[in-house]
Amino acid sequence: MDPTIGHEAIQRELASLAISADPPHALLFVGPDSTGRKVLARHFAMLLNCERVPGGEAPQPSMFGEAAPPAASIPCGECRTCRLIADDRHPDVVVVGPGDAFCKPRPGDASHAVHPLARDIRICQVRGMIETVARYPFEARYRVIVLDPADRLTRDAANTMLKTLEEPPGHTVFALISAAPEAIIETVVSRCRRVDVRTVAKPVMEAALLARGVDPQVAAAAATAARGRPGLAVAFAQQPDLAGDRDRHLRRCAAMAAARMTERLRYSDDLAKRARADRPHLNSQLDIWEAFWSDQLHRAAGEPAFGDSAAILGALRAVTQARQDVLANVLPRPALDLMLLSFPRLTLSDTLRDETASNA
């Protein structure tokens, strides 16, 4: 089954690009986490390399006399190449992210330390990547290099890859993934074709989960909790306990929204300390805060006496700013302090009653 949920227009655009005489050498997939950016990059790799479309030509009948598959069935998802790409096991479709993948120290640099826990994509990795793309792919028509997240490229690394990004070998395509394209240097962004990946409607996600055999009640709850992010919807459907964790975190947000400043700052300190070793946890907490204040805004719109809509909008902007600061490598503690101090103070009893009703 196609792992892509929603984004039909983007899939059509990628199909057109893949069969064109000159596919783009670099795509920049921009959108929130868990919206399907990496899935779409993998989908493009399959479009370029599916064995049922040799060299981008029109589908041909097989040597056994089978009818040619219609264009809409490409990528087929069944050939060896498609299966390997879908399983992240194809040798010519590789992901480069923070850590030490592709790390190539300068010749004679014996002092270069390994950095598997690095938080950025470094120049040594780009150096190794450039050396790799200079060679022909092992077996695919196109080697696809996925940079995820591309906004973690250091400035030196980004500048080093400019020449290769502008004039890559004809058999190489780059797919950059980012939730914060403003953190990528403009000279890199300008060399990419941008693909904006937005959130997906709840009914679309729910239907996709049902098609995957998920229980209707679980599918509905997962699609609601995911708030437009298919990756989260799948995770919630596979592990329903995660949705329970989300409810617990929402109640924690309600308590913090009603808390005094000293308690908020203590919470900020705890979250910042954990973020040093677990950055994904921080991102998930920001997602929860965004969901919490969105729920409060919807309630305020229906019940004017509930709260100040302008103040709640300010809280949502504070969450967005904190997310941008964290993506730009601002220290988490001051970014979180500023966010929490910007939040209006809500009444705990009303907020918890609202959360209980919404999760019933």
TORLO-784021 format. One record per residue (C-alpha): x, y, z; residue in one letter. Coordinates in pm, whole numbers. Example, Ala and Ser with C-alpha at 12.3 -4.5 7.8 and 13.67 -1.06 7.14 Angstrom:
<atoms>
+--------+--------+--------+---------+
!   east !  north !     up ! residuo !
+--------+--------+--------+---------+
!   1230 !   -450 !    780 !       a !
!   1367 !   -106 !    714 !       s !
+--------+--------+--------+---------+
</atoms>
This chain:
<atoms>
+--------+--------+--------+---------+
!   east !  north !     up ! residuo !
+--------+--------+--------+---------+
!      0 !      0 !      0 !       m !
!    118 !    350 !    -85 !       d !
!    269 !    494 !    236 !       p !
!    184 !    848 !    129 !       t !
!   -127 !    990 !    297 !       i !
!   -282 !   1287 !    120 !       g !
!    -77 !   1530 !    -91 !       h !
!   -231 !   1415 !   -420 !       e !
!   -141 !   1741 !   -596 !       a !
!    222 !   1711 !   -486 !       i !
!    234 !   1349 !   -604 !       q !
!    108 !   1455 !   -947 !       r !
!    368 !   1730 !   -962 !       e !
!    647 !   1490 !   -865 !       l !
!    531 !   1240 !  -1128 !       a !
!    546 !   1509 !  -1396 !       s !
!    892 !   1614 !  -1285 !       l !
!   1021 !   1256 !  -1276 !       a !
!    920 !   1174 !  -1634 !       i !
!   1039 !   1505 !  -1777 !       s !
!   1344 !   1514 !  -2001 !       a !
!   1539 !   1701 !  -1735 !       d !
!   1424 !   1625 !  -1378 !       p !
!   1517 !   1889 !  -1120 !       p !
!   1851 !   1821 !   -954 !       h !
!   1739 !   1949 !   -613 !       a !
!   1404 !   1965 !   -434 !       l !
!   1336 !   2140 !   -104 !       l !
!   1043 !   1984 !     85 !       f !
!    919 !   2244 !    334 !       v !
!    658 !   2184 !    602 !       g !
!    593 !   2087 !    964 !       p !
!    736 !   1767 !   1106 !       d !
!    539 !   1445 !   1043 !       s !
!    347 !   1588 !    746 !       t !
!    506 !   1345 !    499 !       g !
!    805 !   1538 !    364 !       r !
!   1045 !   1243 !    383 !       k !
!    779 !   1005 !    252 !       v !
!    735 !   1231 !    -51 !       l !
!   1112 !   1246 !   -104 !       a !
!   1119 !    865 !    -99 !       r !
!    822 !    863 !   -338 !       h !
!   1017 !   1084 !   -580 !       f !
!   1314 !    845 !   -559 !       a !
!   1080 !    560 !   -653 !       m !
!    936 !    761 !   -942 !       l !
!   1284 !    819 !  -1078 !       l !
!   1398 !    459 !  -1041 !       n !
!   1094 !    231 !  -1067 !       c !
!   1188 !    -66 !  -1288 !       e !
!    856 !    -45 !  -1472 !       r !
!    956 !    288 !  -1623 !       v !
!   1302 !    235 !  -1771 !       p !
!   1482 !    563 !  -1811 !       g !
!   1165 !    766 !  -1770 !       g !
!   1015 !    629 !  -2094 !       e !
!    653 !    530 !  -2132 !       a !
!    568 !    202 !  -1958 !       p !
!    638 !   -100 !  -2179 !       q !
!    487 !   -450 !  -2178 !       p !
!    700 !   -702 !  -1997 !       s !
!    897 !   -973 !  -2176 !       m !
!    632 !  -1220 !  -2057 !       f !
!    357 !  -1042 !  -2249 !       g !
!    198 !   -871 !  -1950 !       e !
!     15 !   -549 !  -2023 !       a !
!    203 !   -230 !  -1952 !       a !
!     93 !    -70 !  -1624 !       p !
!    -95 !    260 !  -1655 !       p !
!    101 !    575 !  -1573 !       a !
!   -101 !    618 !  -1256 !       a !
!     43 !    291 !  -1122 !       s !
!    396 !    428 !  -1129 !       i !
!    584 !    384 !   -903 !       p !
!    462 !     28 !   -889 !       c !
!    573 !    -31 !   -530 !       g !
!    634 !   -395 !   -618 !       e !
!    959 !   -415 !   -814 !       c !
!   1285 !   -479 !   -632 !       r !
!   1391 !   -115 !   -655 !       t !
!   1064 !     20 !   -516 !       c !
!   1068 !   -231 !   -230 !       r !
!   1424 !   -145 !   -133 !       l !
!   1353 !    228 !   -139 !       i !
!   1034 !    183 !     64 !       a !
!   1229 !    -14 !    325 !       d !
!   1514 !    242 !    336 !       d !
!   1756 !    -27 !    217 !       r !
!   1846 !     90 !   -133 !       h !
!   2220 !    164 !   -163 !       p !
!   2159 !    461 !   -394 !       d !
!   1892 !    635 !   -183 !       v !
!   2064 !    757 !    129 !       v !
!   1978 !    992 !    413 !       v !
!   2232 !   1237 !    551 !       v !
!   2151 !   1392 !    888 !       g !
!   2321 !   1506 !   1207 !       p !
!   2581 !   1254 !   1317 !       g !
!   2876 !   1108 !   1132 !       d !
!   2724 !    952 !    817 !       a !
!   2956 !   1010 !    518 !       f !
!   3213 !   1169 !    750 !       c !
!   3542 !   1220 !    564 !       k !
!   3814 !   1407 !    756 !       p !
!   4071 !   1611 !    569 !       r !
!   4373 !   1405 !    457 !       p !
!   4625 !   1385 !    737 !       g !
!   4382 !   1512 !   1003 !       d !
!   4444 !   1249 !   1268 !       a !
!   4279 !   1461 !   1536 !       s !
!   3933 !   1445 !   1378 !       h !
!   3702 !   1291 !   1639 !       a !
!   3396 !   1082 !   1557 !       v !
!   3068 !   1263 !   1624 !       h !
!   2773 !   1022 !   1614 !       p !
!   2574 !   1246 !   1852 !       l !
!   2635 !   1573 !   1664 !       a !
!   2334 !   1804 !   1637 !       r !
!   2426 !   1943 !   1295 !       d !
!   2538 !   1830 !    949 !       i !
!   2908 !   1910 !    927 !       r !
!   3152 !   1996 !    652 !       i !
!   3326 !   1658 !    685 !       c !
!   2997 !   1486 !    600 !       q !
!   2942 !   1708 !    297 !       v !
!   3297 !   1632 !    186 !       r !
!   3222 !   1258 !    194 !       g !
!   2887 !   1312 !     22 !       m !
!   3051 !   1504 !   -265 !       i !
!   3298 !   1222 !   -313 !       e !
!   3012 !    971 !   -325 !       t !
!   2798 !   1156 !   -581 !       v !
!   3100 !   1191 !   -811 !       a !
!   3075 !    814 !   -870 !       r !
!   2803 !    639 !  -1066 !       y !
!   2515 !    485 !   -868 !       p !
!   2552 !    121 !   -771 !       f !
!   2238 !      6 !   -953 !       e !
!   1976 !    281 !   -975 !       a !
!   1928 !    526 !  -1261 !       r !
!   1945 !    813 !  -1013 !       y !
!   2122 !    836 !   -680 !       r !
!   1901 !   1034 !   -439 !       v !
!   2062 !   1210 !   -143 !       i !
!   1813 !   1312 !    126 !       v !
!   1932 !   1584 !    366 !       l !
!   1714 !   1569 !    676 !       d !
!   1689 !   1818 !    830 !       p !
!   1863 !   2048 !    583 !       a !
!   1837 !   2343 !    823 !       d !
!   2100 !   2167 !   1037 !       r !
!   2368 !   2223 !    774 !       l !
!   2643 !   2436 !    922 !       t !
!   2730 !   2744 !    718 !       r !
!   3064 !   2594 !    615 !       d !
!   2894 !   2270 !    512 !       a !
!   2629 !   2454 !    312 !       a !
!   2888 !   2666 !    132 !       n !
!   3096 !   2356 !     55 !       t !
!   2808 !   2181 !   -121 !       m !
!   2700 !   2483 !   -331 !       l !
!   2896 !   2386 !   -642 !       k !
!   2773 !   2027 !   -633 !       t !
!   2417 !   2140 !   -564 !       l !
!   2425 !   2379 !   -858 !       e !
!   2588 !   2139 !  -1106 !       e !
!   2548 !   1784 !   -973 !       p !
!   2631 !   1481 !  -1185 !       p !
!   2342 !   1393 !  -1413 !       g !
!   2270 !   1078 !  -1214 !       h !
!   2223 !   1256 !   -879 !       t !
!   1921 !   1427 !   -724 !       v !
!   1915 !   1602 !   -386 !       f !
!   1607 !   1613 !   -164 !       a !
!   1634 !   1866 !    119 !       l !
!   1384 !   1844 !    404 !       i !
!   1316 !   2129 !    643 !       s !
!   1062 !   2276 !    881 !       a !
!   1263 !   2600 !    896 !       a !
!   1384 !   2695 !    547 !       p !
!   1472 !   3042 !    675 !       e !
!   1757 !   2876 !    865 !       a !
!   1914 !   2755 !    537 !       i !
!   2144 !   2998 !    358 !       i !
!   1974 !   3166 !     63 !       e !
!   2230 !   3044 !   -189 !       t !
!   2126 !   2685 !   -113 !       v !
!   1752 !   2759 !   -115 !       v !
!   1776 !   2940 !   -449 !       s !
!   1926 !   2630 !   -612 !       r !
!   1631 !   2409 !   -514 !       c !
!   1280 !   2367 !   -644 !       r !
!   1056 !   2426 !   -343 !       r !
!    772 !   2188 !   -255 !       v !
!    543 !   2311 !     23 !       d !
!    405 !   2020 !    226 !       v !
!    105 !   2123 !    431 !       r !
!   -109 !   1946 !    688 !       t !
!   -365 !   1691 !    572 !       v !
!   -739 !   1704 !    638 !       a !
!   -866 !   1480 !    917 !       k !
!  -1111 !   1282 !    693 !       p !
!   -826 !   1201 !    452 !       v !
!   -607 !   1067 !    732 !       m !
!   -894 !    874 !    888 !       e !
!   -981 !    713 !    553 !       a !
!   -616 !    617 !    499 !       a !
!   -600 !    452 !    841 !       l !
!   -922 !    262 !    777 !       l !
!   -778 !    140 !    445 !       a !
!   -483 !      5 !    644 !       r !
!   -717 !   -205 !    856 !       g !
!   -716 !     18 !   1165 !       v !
!  -1017 !    -12 !   1396 !       d !
!  -1265 !    271 !   1316 !       p !
!  -1262 !    412 !   1669 !       q !
!   -882 !    407 !   1683 !       v !
!   -860 !    562 !   1336 !       a !
!  -1093 !    847 !   1431 !       a !
!   -908 !    916 !   1755 !       a !
!   -566 !    900 !   1588 !       a !
!   -670 !   1132 !   1304 !       a !
!   -808 !   1383 !   1555 !       t !
!   -502 !   1374 !   1779 !       a !
!   -260 !   1406 !   1486 !       a !
!   -387 !   1755 !   1395 !       r !
!   -313 !   1725 !   1026 !       g !
!     14 !   1531 !   1048 !       r !
!    -11 !   1188 !    883 !       p !
!    308 !   1061 !   1045 !       g !
!    159 !   1121 !   1388 !       l !
!   -174 !    968 !   1284 !       a !
!      2 !    644 !   1185 !       v !
!    205 !    645 !   1508 !       a !
!   -106 !    701 !   1721 !       f !
!   -288 !    422 !   1536 !       a !
!      1 !    179 !   1582 !       q !
!     54 !    275 !   1945 !       q !
!   -273 !    402 !   2098 !       p !
!    -89 !    463 !   2425 !       d !
!     80 !    758 !   2257 !       l !
!   -257 !    932 !   2232 !       a !
!   -299 !    874 !   2605 !       g !
!     41 !   1033 !   2661 !       d !
!    -76 !   1329 !   2455 !       r !
!   -381 !   1373 !   2680 !       d !
!   -156 !   1359 !   2986 !       r !
!     70 !   1626 !   2838 !       h !
!   -231 !   1844 !   2755 !       l !
!   -336 !   1829 !   3119 !       r !
!     19 !   1930 !   3214 !       r !
!    -11 !   2226 !   2977 !       c !
!   -338 !   2324 !   3145 !       a !
!   -167 !   2317 !   3484 !       a !
!    121 !   2529 !   3355 !       m !
!   -120 !   2778 !   3196 !       a !
!   -274 !   2827 !   3539 !       a !
!     56 !   2826 !   3727 !       a !
!    257 !   3112 !   3871 !       r !
!    569 !   3234 !   3694 !       m !
!    805 !   3052 !   3931 !       t !
!    641 !   2718 !   3846 !       e !
!    654 !   2793 !   3475 !       r !
!   1026 !   2872 !   3495 !       l !
!   1089 !   2550 !   3685 !       r !
!    907 !   2360 !   3411 !       y !
!   1115 !   2546 !   3150 !       s !
!   1436 !   2444 !   3326 !       d !
!   1332 !   2076 !   3337 !       d !
!   1234 !   2075 !   2970 !       l !
!   1553 !   2252 !   2862 !       a !
!   1771 !   2005 !   3052 !       k !
!   1603 !   1708 !   2887 !       r !
!   1633 !   1876 !   2547 !       a !
!   2012 !   1853 !   2567 !       r !
!   1994 !   1477 !   2518 !       a !
!   1648 !   1442 !   2362 !       d !
!   1569 !   1718 !   2113 !       r !
!   1273 !   1529 !   1959 !       p !
!   1104 !   1539 !   2301 !       h !
!   1128 !   1919 !   2299 !       l !
!    976 !   1934 !   1952 !       n !
!    690 !   1710 !   2064 !       s !
!    626 !   1933 !   2366 !       q !
!    604 !   2238 !   2142 !       l !
!    354 !   2047 !   1928 !       d !
!    149 !   1976 !   2241 !       i !
!    157 !   2342 !   2344 !       w !
!     41 !   2442 !   1996 !       e !
!   -245 !   2193 !   2019 !       a !
!   -337 !   2315 !   2367 !       f !
!   -360 !   2682 !   2271 !       w !
!   -542 !   2599 !   1946 !       s !
!   -805 !   2417 !   2152 !       d !
!   -833 !   2716 !   2384 !       q !
!   -874 !   2950 !   2086 !       l !
!  -1156 !   2739 !   1944 !       h !
!  -1332 !   2743 !   2278 !       r !
!  -1284 !   3119 !   2319 !       a !
!  -1436 !   3172 !   1974 !       a !
!  -1749 !   2982 !   2081 !       g !
!  -1762 !   3115 !   2436 !       e !
!  -1653 !   3480 !   2449 !       p !
!  -1663 !   3473 !   2828 !       a !
!  -1405 !   3193 !   2838 !       f !
!  -1097 !   3399 !   2761 !       g !
!   -923 !   3671 !   2565 !       d !
!   -882 !   3551 !   2207 !       s !
!   -610 !   3809 !   2140 !       a !
!   -406 !   3681 !   2436 !       a !
!   -448 !   3322 !   2322 !       i !
!   -337 !   3418 !   1971 !       l !
!    -32 !   3575 !   2135 !       g !
!     37 !   3244 !   2307 !       a !
!     24 !   3061 !   1973 !       l !
!    267 !   3314 !   1827 !       r !
!    497 !   3258 !   2125 !       a !
!    499 !   2883 !   2056 !       v !
!    580 !   2948 !   1690 !       t !
!    862 !   3181 !   1787 !       q !
!   1004 !   2928 !   2033 !       a !
!    998 !   2662 !   1762 !       r !
!   1183 !   2892 !   1521 !       q !
!   1437 !   2981 !   1789 !       d !
!   1505 !   2615 !   1867 !       v !
!   1541 !   2531 !   1498 !       l !
!   1787 !   2820 !   1467 !       a !
!   1994 !   2663 !   1748 !       n !
!   1906 !   2925 !   2009 !       v !
!   1966 !   2784 !   2358 !       l !
!   1644 !   2608 !   2464 !       p !
!   1622 !   2761 !   2813 !       r !
!   1589 !   3131 !   2713 !       p !
!   1361 !   3038 !   2421 !       a !
!   1132 !   2841 !   2654 !       l !
!   1143 !   3107 !   2926 !       d !
!   1028 !   3371 !   2680 !       l !
!    752 !   3146 !   2549 !       m !
!    616 !   3056 !   2893 !       l !
!    632 !   3412 !   3023 !       l !
!    430 !   3523 !   2720 !       s !
!    141 !   3288 !   2798 !       f !
!   -175 !   3436 !   2953 !       p !
!   -282 !   3286 !   3283 !       r !
!   -591 !   3067 !   3259 !       l !
!   -819 !   2933 !   3529 !       t !
!   -724 !   2574 !   3599 !       l !
!  -1073 !   2439 !   3669 !       s !
!  -1224 !   2574 !   3345 !       d !
!   -927 !   2463 !   3138 !       t !
!   -926 !   2108 !   3275 !       l !
!  -1304 !   2083 !   3233 !       r !
!  -1257 !   2178 !   2868 !       d !
!   -980 !   1922 !   2820 !       e !
!  -1189 !   1649 !   2982 !       t !
!  -1487 !   1726 !   2760 !       a !
!  -1275 !   1732 !   2443 !       s !
!  -1118 !   1393 !   2523 !       n !
!  -1438 !   1219 !   2634 !       a !
+--------+--------+--------+---------+
</atoms>
